[in-house]
Amino acid sequence: MANIGILGAGRVGSNLADKLAAAGHHVTLGLRVSEDAAARTTGTAPRITFADQRTAARTADIVINATPGDSSLDRLTDLRTELSGKVLVDVSNATRDADDGLPGDLCYPGGSLAEKLQAALPGTRVVKTLNTMLFMVMTAPETLTTPPTVYVSGDDRAAKKTVTGLLTDLGWQPGWIEDLGDISTARATEAMILVVPHILRRHGFKPFAVSLSR
């Protein structure tokens, strides 16, 4: 079992924390303000603690980026020392909102947040995954009527193997996990976010994943 730090305690981060803690991992949810972390510690589930994001990154073996993608690069670059030598699992999408608050444009067209993070954090092994679905599917893929796909991108094979193990703990079957290759392939999966607002506008906030059918 691993010590996992999750940066961001919103719906995505909290959802991942609950499932990973239930799988036996120790999880630290990193909040931006240390006072908020202290206030939220009381009554938390076993194996989940709260801390400021710097502490969460420093004390973890594996760090998950669940911060808003449009500000992730600045936030995580500021944690370069704490993230050095760690596996960083990037599940965020860097987008600019449309007028209705749904994703509109990519922040890094022709590139990706994952690539930017890897370039800014050369001592960190970045793996992109879980960014092509609504947050509830991340931890309950079996609830979809069609087997979903989760994509994995990263330069380091050992780091991707570690992340594949976490995906299994989240309920992903081996046949649903698609390793696309190095970190440059993340630009393809990050671009998939542009289909999401159109689906949400037509069908509402119902669980789905952008998947590969064979």
N, C-alpha and C positions, 0 to 999 in steps of 0.2 A: 504494500500500500504506500501511496505517495503523499507528501505534503504539497497541497495544491493551493496556490494563491490566485484569486479571481479579482481582477481589477474592474470594478463596476458592480454595484449591487442592485441594479434595476431588474426588470423581468428576466432578461437573459441570464445575468450573473446569478441571481437568486435561484432560478430554475436549475441551472447547472450545479450549483452548490448543493441543493437538496438531493439530487440524484447521485452525485459523486460521493457525498457523505454517506448515503444509504449503501453505497457499494463498498464502504469501508475506508475511504480516503479521509485524511484530515484536511479540512478546507478552511482557508482564511479569506473572508470577503473583504476586499479592500475598498474603503470609502475615501472620499477626497478630504474630509475633515476629521481629525482625530477625535474631536469631541463627539461627533456623531457615532463613531465607532464605539466609544465607551458607553454611550447611551443605549446602543442596540445589543450589547453583549448579554444583558440580562434576559433569561428565558429562551435563548437560542437552542436549537437542536444540538444533541451531542455531535461532536466532530466538526461543528461549524463555529468559528469565532470571527470577530470583527476587529479590524485594525485600519490604520491609515494605509493608503496604497503603497507607500514606500516600505513600510514594515511588511505588508503582505508579499511584496515582490522579494524582499531580502530573505525572508524566512522560508520561502517555498522552494521545492525542487522543480516544479512545473508551474508556469504562470499562464493564465488565460486572460486575454484581452477582451473584455466585454464593455469597454468604454465607447462612447459615441465615436464613430469612425472619422468624422470630420475634424476631431481634435485629438485623436489617438496618437498621431505621430509626435506632436509636441509633448504630450503627457508622458509617453513612454521613452522618448529621447532623454527626458529629464531623469529617468530611472536607469540610465545606462549602466551605472556601477552595480546597482541591485540586480539587474537582469543578466549581467555577464555570467556566462557559463550555464545558463538556464535554457530549458525548452520553453519557447513562447508560442502558445496556441492562439492564433488570431482568428476570432470568429466575427469580427466587425466588418461593416461595409461603409466606405467613406463616400457619402453622398451629400448633395445639397438638396434641401427640401423644395418641393413644388408648393404652389399656393395653398393646397389642401393639407400640407404637412407630410405627405407621402414622398418617398424618394423621387427626385427629379433628374438631376445630373450627377455624373461621377466627379469626385474631387480630383481624381488622377486619371483622366482619359489617356489611353495609350500606355498605361502602367497599372499599378495597384498599390493599395495600402500595404499589403504584405511585402512587396518588393521594397517600398520605401522604408519599412521597419527593418528589414534585413540589412539594407545599406547603412542605415543609421546606427544599427546595433550589430556590428560585425562579430562581437564576442557572444552573441545569442543565436540559438538555433530556432528560426521562425518556421512554423508550420501553419498553413492556412487551411481551415476546414469549418464546417457547420454554418456557412454563411449563405446558403442557398435555400433556406426554409424559414418558416415562421418559428418563433422561439420554442413553442410547445412541442414541436416535432423533434427538436434536438435531443430530448430526453424520453420520447415516446414514439419512436419511428414505427413501431408495430401497430399503432392506432390507425394508420392510413390504409385504405383499401387496396392500394397498389404498392408493392415494395418500393421504398424510396431509395435514392442514391445520396451518399455523402461523399464529397470530393476532398482529396488531400493533395496539397502542394507544399513542397519544401526541398531544400538542397541537401539536407542531412538524412541519410537513410535510417540511422539509429533513432533520431528524433521522431521520424514518421512512424517507426515501429512503436515507440512509446505512445504516441498519440493514437495510433490504431488500437492499442490496448485500452485507452480511455474511452474511445468510441464504443468498444465492446461493452465496457461497464455501463455505458449510457443506453445500451439496448440495440446497438447496430450489429447486424449479422455480417460475417465476412463478405458474403456475396453482394452486400449493399455498399461496400466501401470501395471507391474508385481512386486509385493513386494516379494522378495526372502527370507527375514528374516534378521538375524543379520549381523553385519559387516563382519563376516567370509565368507559369501556368495559372497562377492565382488571378492574373488580369482577366482571364476568361470567366472564372466563377464569380469574380466581383462584378463583372459586367452583367451577369445574369440578374442582378438585383433590379435592373431596369424593367424587367417583365413583371415584377411583383406588384407595383402600384396599379397596373392595369387589371390584374387579377383581383386585387382587393376591391377596386371600384366596382367591378362587375358582380362579384360573389360575396363580398363582405369578408370579415375577419375569420375565415375558416382555415383550419390547419391544412397546409400543403407543402410540398417540396418540389424544387425544379430537378427532375430526375431523368435518368437514362433508361430507356426501355430497349430490350433486346429480344 
